[in-house]
């Protein structure tokens, strides 16, 4: 069973009939050897930013494998605009995560994103 690093979800995810389905994403990454503690600290910083600044994030949950070598992040936003807002809020912290602690980032988008 993977360790849940933390959950930064700020709202419950309910969609009424006729309302656009939220934008959902899944991210996968590996933790660089010897960088687990730094990875966890940087992930905590990113989640803090999400809780304090995002206004359209429905889900932002991080799951770390028991061996500490891989991580999955599950994300959901009210709209594409919510994703863009989120990216603006975490850009510097995310860049540090991948510069210093993580590799092999892969994103999967569920739904049909626009050209934007």
Helices and strands as residue ranges (DSSP letters): E 3-7, E 23-31, H 36-53, E 57-64, E 70-77, H 80-100, E 102-110
